């Protein structure tokens, strides 16, 4: 299997690899064990048992891969990929048990029952074949394990790698015994060479148990690098609108994907839309650290700042109560803070219901800001339904004539006049000097509205759009 594995068929490719491994393990285990028994070679018997273990481990890997490929469901919201870690751990447990069994018999043969096995051509042939097969399987499995980031396939690769190294160890032992027929070698060493080779298999097996087994166990225990959470936390805290010291973050790795959950503190005066944009920025920042292979959940919490201005506090309270306010004015009178605001409420409410909303807002303001405040709430009806309206030429003429009689305002353009069931609604555009202070512009518009209302009794609403003179002169006719 190469690195160009089709992303569209990951499960089939993994299953094909493990199926071939099952066939290879079964064949090698059978042949090694038979020849080991016939020749009395503990090294070959150990290798046969090792290959049998590889067979059992590969079957476990095959099952783990199938389970791990299942998508998330109601019982497993993070998916089933940890089945591969379980499979790797089970394989290492089998390897450890077999290594202990071989260790026991090797010690017995070295200390109490020494004896050289019969070395035949078949002994060397099966070992050499085993080395070639193991080499091919290790290369294929390691490449697939790296491509899929699969612990189960990595465990299977480790099994075949150990099998290959163990076979080399046994080959050295058999070669030592074979050469003793032609070269005078110490009898005590010749009689124990096969058992010593078996000890080599044991050492290699325990090394794999500690390495692969420890990695699988860490995965099952949600073990992550110690610097991961602090590093991500620092990245999040450096983003604009995230309050320093308010980030609480944790991460876990399931299979090949990292899951991150974080709570962040934000200023209470941020709108819902701005908070949403902030959470998306946090998600992108974290996901980029894992090359897109991560899922992030961000929980924003409003934070009361020590130096939070009164205006932010008041707007946050209104937002919490789902109330709309505008025209907020604050005054410091001696040691008392006076709060004046306009409260928008649906015009379908009766006075009693509207007053209850106003009282609720006042109580919350007193509760959070303390008793040294005075609140004045002006209730304004808010209509969010479409209202019928028409345009009539005589109404537009009436308003135009009225504007011509108001001599204090030179650059005023009549944009629209609507007749509604309530009366006339007029929209005006007024040109002012580009550097006019906003407060002064507001006073000018207020005076213009008041003058117009005096001349037109049935005027119910006046919308005035102030424009800088530089823009006004290029877009509107000057009404003098």
C-alpha positions as CSV (number, residue, x, y, z in Angstrom):
1,X,0.0,0.0,0.0
2,X,1.4,3.4,-1.0
3,X,1.0,6.9,0.3
4,X,-1.5,7.7,-2.5
5,X,-4.2,5.7,-0.7
6,X,-7.6,6.9,-1.9
7,X,-9.2,9.0,0.7
8,X,-12.6,7.8,-0.6
9,X,-12.0,4.1,0.6
10,X,-10.0,4.2,3.8
11,X,-11.9,1.3,5.4
12,X,-11.4,-1.1,2.5
13,X,-7.7,-0.4,2.3
14,X,-7.2,-1.0,6.0
15,X,-9.1,-4.3,5.8
16,X,-7.1,-5.4,2.8
17,X,-3.9,-4.8,4.7
18,X,-5.0,-6.7,7.9
19,X,-6.4,-9.6,5.8
20,X,-3.0,-10.1,4.1
21,X,-1.3,-9.9,7.5
22,X,-3.7,-12.6,8.9
23,X,-2.7,-14.9,6.0
24,X,1.0,-14.2,6.5
25,X,0.9,-14.7,10.3
26,X,-1.1,-18.0,10.0
27,X,1.3,-19.5,7.5
28,X,4.5,-18.5,9.3
29,X,3.2,-19.6,12.7
30,X,2.2,-23.1,11.4
31,X,5.5,-23.7,9.6
32,X,7.7,-22.4,12.4
33,X,5.9,-24.4,15.0
34,X,6.0,-27.7,13.1
35,X,9.7,-27.4,12.2
36,X,10.5,-26.3,15.7
37,X,8.8,-29.3,17.3
38,X,10.4,-31.7,14.8
39,X,13.9,-30.3,15.3
40,X,13.5,-29.6,19.1
41,X,14.5,-25.9,18.6
42,X,13.2,-23.7,21.4
43,X,14.1,-20.7,19.2
44,X,11.9,-21.9,16.4
45,X,9.1,-22.9,18.8
46,X,9.4,-19.4,20.3
47,X,9.3,-17.8,16.9
48,X,6.3,-20.0,16.0
49,X,4.4,-18.9,19.1
50,X,5.5,-15.3,18.3
51,X,4.0,-15.6,14.8
52,X,0.9,-17.2,16.3
53,X,0.6,-14.2,18.6
54,X,1.0,-12.0,15.5
55,X,-2.0,-13.9,14.0
56,X,-4.1,-13.2,17.1
57,X,-3.0,-9.6,17.2
58,X,-3.8,-9.0,13.6
59,X,-7.2,-10.5,14.0
60,X,-7.7,-8.1,16.9
61,X,-6.4,-5.3,14.7
62,X,-8.8,-6.3,11.9
63,X,-11.8,-6.1,14.3
64,X,-10.6,-2.8,15.8
65,X,-10.1,-1.2,12.4
66,X,-13.7,-2.2,11.4
67,X,-15.2,-0.8,14.6
68,X,-13.0,2.3,14.6
69,X,-14.2,3.2,11.1
70,X,-17.8,3.6,12.2
71,X,-19.1,7.2,12.3
72,X,-20.2,8.9,15.5
73,X,-23.6,7.9,16.8
74,X,-25.9,8.6,19.8
75,X,-23.8,6.4,22.2
76,X,-20.4,7.4,20.8
77,X,-20.5,11.2,20.0
78,X,-16.7,11.3,19.6
79,X,-16.7,8.3,17.2
80,X,-15.3,4.8,17.6
81,X,-11.6,5.4,16.8
82,X,-10.5,4.5,20.3
83,X,-11.3,0.9,19.3
84,X,-7.9,1.0,17.6
85,X,-6.2,2.0,20.8
86,X,-8.0,-0.9,22.6
87,X,-6.9,-3.2,19.8
88,X,-3.3,-2.1,20.1
89,X,-3.4,-2.5,23.9
90,X,-4.9,-6.0,23.6
91,X,-2.2,-7.0,21.1
92,X,0.6,-5.8,23.4
93,X,-1.0,-7.8,26.3
94,X,-0.9,-10.9,24.2
95,X,2.7,-10.2,23.2
96,X,3.7,-9.7,26.9
97,X,2.0,-13.0,27.9
98,X,3.8,-14.9,25.2
99,X,7.1,-13.3,26.0
100,X,6.8,-14.4,29.7
101,X,6.0,-18.0,28.5
102,X,9.1,-18.1,26.3
103,X,11.2,-16.5,29.0
104,X,10.3,-19.3,31.4
105,X,11.2,-22.1,29.0
106,X,14.5,-20.3,28.0
107,X,15.6,-20.0,31.6
108,X,14.7,-23.6,32.3
109,X,16.8,-24.7,29.3
110,X,19.7,-22.5,30.1
111,X,19.9,-23.5,33.8
112,X,18.6,-27.1,34.0
113,X,17.9,-28.7,30.7
114,X,20.6,-27.6,28.2
115,X,20.8,-29.3,24.8
116,X,21.3,-28.3,21.2
117,X,18.4,-28.8,18.8
118,X,18.8,-30.6,15.4
119,X,19.7,-28.0,12.7
120,X,18.4,-28.8,9.2
121,X,18.1,-27.1,5.9
122,X,14.4,-26.6,6.7
123,X,15.4,-24.7,9.9
124,X,17.3,-22.1,7.9
125,X,14.8,-22.0,5.0
126,X,11.8,-21.2,7.2
127,X,13.8,-18.5,9.1
128,X,14.9,-16.8,5.9
129,X,11.4,-16.9,4.4
130,X,10.0,-15.5,7.7
131,X,12.5,-12.6,7.6
132,X,11.6,-11.7,4.0
133,X,7.8,-11.9,4.7
134,X,8.1,-9.9,7.9
135,X,10.2,-7.2,6.2
136,X,7.5,-6.8,3.4
137,X,4.7,-6.7,6.0
138,X,6.5,-4.2,8.2
139,X,7.1,-1.8,5.3
140,X,3.5,-2.0,4.2
141,X,2.0,-1.7,7.7
142,X,4.2,1.2,8.8
143,X,3.3,3.2,5.6
144,X,-0.4,2.6,6.2
145,X,-0.2,3.4,9.9
146,X,1.5,6.7,9.1
147,X,-1.0,7.5,6.4
148,X,-4.0,6.8,8.6
149,X,-2.4,7.7,11.9
150,X,-3.6,4.3,13.1
151,X,-2.4,2.9,16.5
152,X,-3.8,-0.5,15.6
153,X,-1.9,-0.7,12.4
154,X,1.3,0.6,14.1
155,X,0.9,-2.1,16.7
156,X,0.6,-4.7,14.0
157,X,3.7,-3.4,12.3
158,X,5.5,-3.6,15.6
159,X,4.5,-7.3,15.9
160,X,6.0,-8.1,12.5
161,X,9.1,-6.0,13.2
162,X,9.6,-8.0,16.4
163,X,9.0,-11.2,14.5
164,X,11.7,-10.2,12.0
165,X,14.2,-9.2,14.7
166,X,13.4,-12.4,16.6
167,X,13.9,-14.5,13.5
168,X,17.3,-12.9,13.0
169,X,18.2,-13.7,16.6
170,X,17.1,-17.4,16.1
171,X,19.0,-17.5,12.8
172,X,22.2,-16.4,14.6
173,X,21.6,-19.1,17.3
174,X,21.0,-21.9,14.7
175,X,24.0,-20.7,12.7
176,X,26.2,-20.9,15.8
177,X,25.0,-24.5,16.4
178,X,25.6,-25.5,12.8
179,X,29.1,-24.1,12.8
180,X,29.9,-26.1,15.9
181,X,30.0,-29.2,13.7
182,X,33.0,-27.8,11.9
183,X,34.6,-25.4,14.4
184,X,35.5,-26.4,18.0
185,X,33.2,-24.3,20.2
186,X,32.4,-24.5,23.9
187,X,29.9,-27.3,24.4
188,X,28.1,-25.4,27.2
189,X,27.5,-22.4,24.8
190,X,26.4,-24.6,21.9
191,X,23.9,-26.3,24.1
192,X,22.4,-23.0,25.3
193,X,22.7,-20.9,22.1
194,X,19.2,-21.7,20.9
195,X,17.7,-20.7,24.3
196,X,19.8,-17.5,24.4
197,X,18.4,-16.7,20.9
198,X,14.9,-17.2,22.4
199,X,15.9,-14.7,25.1
200,X,16.6,-12.2,22.3
201,X,13.0,-12.7,21.1
202,X,11.8,-12.0,24.7
203,X,13.8,-8.8,25.0
204,X,12.5,-7.4,21.7
205,X,8.9,-8.4,22.6
206,X,9.1,-6.5,26.0
207,X,10.4,-3.5,24.2
208,X,7.4,-3.4,22.0
209,X,5.0,-4.0,24.9
210,X,6.4,-0.9,26.7
211,X,6.4,1.3,23.7
212,X,3.2,0.5,21.8
213,X,1.3,-0.5,24.9
214,X,2.2,2.7,26.7
215,X,1.1,4.8,23.8
216,X,-2.2,3.1,23.5
217,X,-2.8,3.4,27.3
218,X,-2.0,7.2,27.1
219,X,-4.5,7.5,24.3
220,X,-7.2,5.8,26.3
221,X,-6.4,7.9,29.3
222,X,-6.8,11.2,27.3
223,X,-3.1,11.9,27.8
224,X,-2.1,15.0,25.9
225,X,1.3,17.0,25.8
226,X,1.7,19.1,28.9
227,X,2.3,22.3,26.9
228,X,-0.8,21.8,24.6
229,X,-3.5,23.5,26.8
230,X,-1.2,26.4,27.9
231,X,-0.1,27.0,24.4
232,X,-3.6,27.1,23.0
233,X,-4.8,29.2,26.0
234,X,-2.1,31.8,25.2
235,X,-3.2,32.0,21.6
236,X,-6.8,32.6,22.5
237,X,-6.0,35.2,25.1
238,X,-4.0,37.2,22.6
239,X,-7.1,37.6,20.4
240,X,-9.0,41.0,20.5
241,X,-12.1,41.2,22.7
242,X,-11.0,38.2,24.8
243,X,-10.5,39.2,28.5
244,X,-7.1,38.2,29.8
245,X,-7.2,35.6,32.6
246,X,-10.6,34.4,31.7
247,X,-9.7,31.5,29.3
248,X,-10.3,28.0,30.6
249,X,-9.3,25.3,28.0
250,X,-9.1,21.6,27.9
251,X,-8.3,19.1,25.1
252,X,-8.6,15.4,24.3
253,X,-7.5,13.3,21.4
254,X,-9.8,10.6,20.0
255,X,-8.2,8.6,17.2
256,X,-6.7,11.1,14.7
257,X,-8.8,14.1,15.8
258,X,-8.3,16.6,18.6
259,X,-11.3,18.0,20.5
260,X,-11.0,21.3,22.3
261,X,-13.4,22.9,24.6
262,X,-12.8,26.4,25.9
263,X,-14.6,29.1,28.0
264,X,-13.7,32.7,27.3
265,X,-14.7,35.9,29.0
266,X,-15.9,38.8,26.9
267,X,-17.0,42.4,27.6
268,X,-20.7,42.7,28.3
269,X,-21.1,45.6,25.8
270,X,-20.3,43.3,22.8
271,X,-23.4,42.5,20.7
272,X,-24.5,39.0,20.1
273,X,-23.2,39.2,16.5
274,X,-19.7,40.4,17.6
275,X,-19.5,37.6,20.2
276,X,-20.4,35.1,17.5
277,X,-17.7,36.4,15.2
278,X,-15.2,36.2,18.1
279,X,-16.1,32.5,18.7
280,X,-15.5,31.8,15.0
281,X,-12.1,33.5,15.1
282,X,-11.2,31.4,18.2
283,X,-12.3,28.2,16.4
284,X,-10.2,29.1,13.3
285,X,-7.1,30.0,15.5
286,X,-7.2,26.6,17.3
287,X,-8.1,24.5,14.2
288,X,-5.1,26.0,12.3
289,X,-2.8,24.6,15.0
290,X,-3.9,21.0,14.0
291,X,-3.9,21.5,10.2
292,X,-7.7,21.5,10.2
293,X,-8.0,18.1,11.9
294,X,-9.8,19.3,15.1
295,X,-13.2,20.2,16.5
296,X,-13.6,23.2,18.8
297,X,-16.4,24.3,21.1
298,X,-16.3,27.8,22.4
299,X,-18.4,29.0,25.3
300,X,-18.4,32.8,25.7
301,X,-19.2,34.3,29.1
302,X,-19.9,38.1,29.8
303,X,-17.4,39.5,32.3
304,X,-18.0,42.5,34.6
305,X,-14.9,44.6,34.3
306,X,-13.6,46.5,37.3
307,X,-13.5,49.8,35.3
308,X,-16.6,49.1,33.3
309,X,-18.4,52.4,32.5
310,X,-22.0,53.0,33.6
311,X,-23.2,53.1,30.0
312,X,-21.9,49.5,29.4
313,X,-23.5,48.3,32.7
314,X,-26.9,49.8,31.8
315,X,-26.9,48.4,28.3
316,X,-25.8,45.0,29.5
317,X,-28.7,44.9,32.0
318,X,-31.2,45.9,29.4
319,X,-29.8,43.3,27.0
320,X,-30.1,40.6,29.7
321,X,-33.8,41.6,30.2
322,X,-34.4,41.5,26.4
323,X,-35.2,45.2,26.5
324,X,-34.2,47.9,23.9
325,X,-33.1,51.2,25.1
326,X,-31.7,54.3,23.4
327,X,-31.1,58.0,24.1
328,X,-29.1,57.1,27.2
329,X,-28.0,60.1,29.3
330,X,-26.0,60.1,32.5
331,X,-25.5,63.0,35.0
332,X,-23.5,63.2,38.2
333,X,-25.5,65.3,40.7
334,X,-23.4,65.6,43.9
335,X,-22.9,61.9,44.9
336,X,-25.9,60.7,43.0
337,X,-25.9,59.3,39.4
338,X,-28.9,60.2,37.4
339,X,-29.9,57.9,34.6
340,X,-32.3,59.0,31.8
341,X,-33.2,56.7,28.9
342,X,-35.8,55.8,26.4
343,X,-37.3,52.4,26.7
344,X,-38.8,50.9,23.5
345,X,-41.7,48.6,24.0
346,X,-44.2,47.0,21.5
347,X,-47.2,49.4,21.0
348,X,-49.6,46.5,21.5
349,X,-48.9,46.6,25.3
350,X,-51.3,48.4,27.6
351,X,-49.9,51.0,30.0
352,X,-49.9,48.6,33.0
353,X,-47.9,46.0,31.1
354,X,-45.4,48.7,29.8
355,X,-45.0,50.1,33.3
356,X,-44.2,46.6,34.6
357,X,-41.4,46.3,32.1
358,X,-40.1,49.7,33.1
359,X,-40.2,48.8,36.8
360,X,-38.3,45.5,36.1
361,X,-35.5,47.5,34.4
362,X,-35.3,50.0,37.2
363,X,-35.1,47.2,39.9
364,X,-32.3,45.5,38.0
365,X,-30.4,48.9,37.7
366,X,-30.8,49.5,41.5
367,X,-29.7,45.9,42.3
368,X,-26.5,46.1,40.2
369,X,-25.5,49.8,40.5
370,X,-26.5,50.4,44.1
371,X,-28.9,52.8,45.8
372,X,-27.1,56.0,44.9
373,X,-28.8,56.3,41.5
374,X,-31.9,57.9,40.2
375,X,-33.6,56.5,37.1
376,X,-36.0,58.3,34.7
377,X,-37.5,56.0,32.1
378,X,-39.3,57.4,29.0
379,X,-41.5,54.7,27.4
380,X,-41.7,54.8,23.6
381,X,-44.0,52.6,21.6
382,X,-42.3,50.4,19.0
383,X,-44.2,49.1,16.0
384,X,-42.5,46.4,14.0
385,X,-45.5,45.6,11.8
386,X,-45.9,46.9,8.3
387,X,-48.3,49.9,8.2
388,X,-50.3,51.0,5.1
389,X,-49.2,54.3,3.6
390,X,-49.7,56.3,0.4
391,X,-48.1,59.3,-1.4
392,X,-50.3,62.3,-2.3
393,X,-49.2,65.3,-4.3
394,X,-51.1,67.8,-2.1
395,X,-49.4,66.5,1.0
396,X,-46.0,66.8,-0.5
397,X,-46.9,70.4,-1.6
398,X,-48.2,71.2,1.9
399,X,-44.9,70.1,3.4
400,X,-42.8,71.9,0.7
401,X,-44.7,75.1,1.3
402,X,-44.1,74.8,5.0
403,X,-40.4,74.3,4.5
404,X,-40.2,77.4,2.2
405,X,-41.7,79.4,5.1
406,X,-38.9,78.3,7.5
407,X,-36.1,80.7,6.7
408,X,-33.5,79.5,9.2
409,X,-32.5,76.5,7.2
410,X,-31.0,76.9,3.7
411,X,-30.0,73.4,2.6
412,X,-33.0,71.2,3.2
413,X,-34.2,68.6,0.7
414,X,-37.7,67.0,0.9
415,X,-37.1,63.3,0.3
416,X,-40.6,61.8,0.9
417,X,-44.0,62.4,2.4
418,X,-46.3,59.5,3.4
419,X,-49.9,59.6,4.5
420,X,-50.6,56.9,7.2
421,X,-53.7,56.2,9.4
422,X,-51.9,58.2,12.1
423,X,-51.0,61.2,10.0
424,X,-48.1,62.5,7.9
425,X,-44.6,61.0,8.0
426,X,-41.9,63.2,6.5
427,X,-38.4,62.4,5.5
428,X,-35.9,65.2,5.1
429,X,-32.2,65.5,4.2
430,X,-30.3,68.5,5.6
431,X,-26.9,69.7,4.6
432,X,-24.5,71.0,7.2
433,X,-20.8,72.0,7.4
434,X,-18.5,68.9,7.4
435,X,-17.0,69.8,10.7
436,X,-20.3,70.5,12.6
437,X,-20.1,68.9,16.0
438,X,-22.6,66.0,16.3
439,X,-24.3,67.6,19.4
440,X,-24.9,70.8,17.4
441,X,-26.2,68.9,14.4
442,X,-28.7,67.2,16.7
443,X,-29.9,70.5,18.1
444,X,-30.4,71.9,14.5
445,X,-32.4,68.8,13.5
446,X,-34.6,69.1,16.7
447,X,-35.3,72.8,16.0
448,X,-36.2,72.1,12.4
449,X,-38.6,69.3,13.4
450,X,-40.2,71.6,16.0
451,X,-40.7,74.4,13.5
452,X,-42.2,72.1,10.9
453,X,-44.7,70.6,13.5
454,X,-46.0,74.1,14.3
455,X,-46.9,74.6,10.6
456,X,-48.4,71.1,10.0
457,X,-50.7,69.9,12.8
458,X,-51.2,66.4,11.5
459,X,-47.5,65.6,11.3
460,X,-46.8,62.5,13.4
461,X,-43.2,61.7,12.6
462,X,-40.2,63.5,11.1
463,X,-37.1,61.7,9.9
464,X,-34.1,64.0,9.3
465,X,-30.9,62.6,7.7
466,X,-27.9,65.0,8.2
467,X,-25.3,65.0,5.5
468,X,-21.9,66.7,5.2
469,X,-22.2,69.6,2.8
470,X,-19.5,68.2,0.5
471,X,-21.8,65.2,-0.1
472,X,-25.1,67.0,0.0
473,X,-24.2,69.5,-2.8
474,X,-23.3,66.6,-5.2
475,X,-26.4,64.5,-4.5
476,X,-29.4,66.8,-3.8
477,X,-31.0,69.9,-5.1
478,X,-30.8,72.8,-2.7
479,X,-34.3,73.8,-1.5
480,X,-34.3,77.5,-0.6
